[in-house]
């Protein structure tokens, strides 16, 4: 059996050749597109989606065999492999999709790295395949799993968008672990929002991620900042303001988001770190670096700040990541390791972060 990966249609952005199908299938860094390509990507994204749809029917599609999926999966589940290689294998499987990819990703939940398991759940959610629901439910219910892993499983269930899990999410909205409880509250509200807006055309934004809340309709950065930082507002509304600020882009929005690193729950602050990594604006670097350096901060927050710095990829980011590459907190230490790999990718010539297939098919010397 073979799997369709991407059409051969190519687009050039910032002087780089972009395979539109691979980009839209999720062959991207954990924090989405390269910063130099963001503005261009916004303007051509509709065209890329059309090219992807056409390319799916093209005879020249690249096909992936079950043996290749297995080889990439073996890299993911092998604890002897470098963490960077396992991450790249994971995001390759996310891009491939299908039952084989889900099976291999699911097998890695027995790993002892909370960071890796957190990313497994994230990728399963982004794939939006209901066949991943059983394993995500198992992870959410397993109190032996780290809070950041259970949290991501809850968020992934909301991202898939299947209303069948709504009652389970409501049940875990009262979980004693606050990060899990808040995540499930948000995921349940997302499913209810989707039901209320069923049949309405989806609004395409500048990012390809499936977010835990839809962006607010408000466009004024000042008013969005007010909602974001108002702890009396419902968390779902603050998240909507967060994603609207991310979509607005620019320095003012980045600085408004960075203020969120100093308020709200650990879950809220961790999501701020994530969207700043997507936004990739260097104005946020000082506050991201400062939060990463705070040993008293929740490791889940520090982890997202590290990965955001890797995505922004400025010299100050490199210094901050190197300073914490031996952090005593494992999830922070591993996040810096992965972020340094992301930094190398962002500052290099290769567009493709998820290069599992490329590595597999490279000629052997």
Secondary structure, 3 states (H helix, E strand, C coil): CEEECCCCCEEEECCEEEEHHHHHCCCCECCECCHHHHHHHHHHHHHHHHHHHHHHCCCCCCEEEHHHHHHHHHHHHCCCCCHHHHHHHHHHHHHHCHHHHHHHHHHHHHCCCHHHHHHHHHHHHHHCCHHHHHHHHHHHHCCCCCHHHHHHHHHHHHHHCCHHHHHHHHHHHHCCCHHHHHHHHHHHHHHHHHHHCCCCCCCCCCCCCCCCCCCCCCCCHHHHHHHHHCCCCCHHHHHHHHHHHHHHCCHHHHHHHHHHHHCCCHHHHHHHHHHHHHHCCHHHHHHHHHHHCCCCCCHHHHHHHHHHHHHHCCHHHHHHHHHCCCCCCHHHHHHHHHHHHHHHHHCCCCCCCCCHHHHHHCCCC
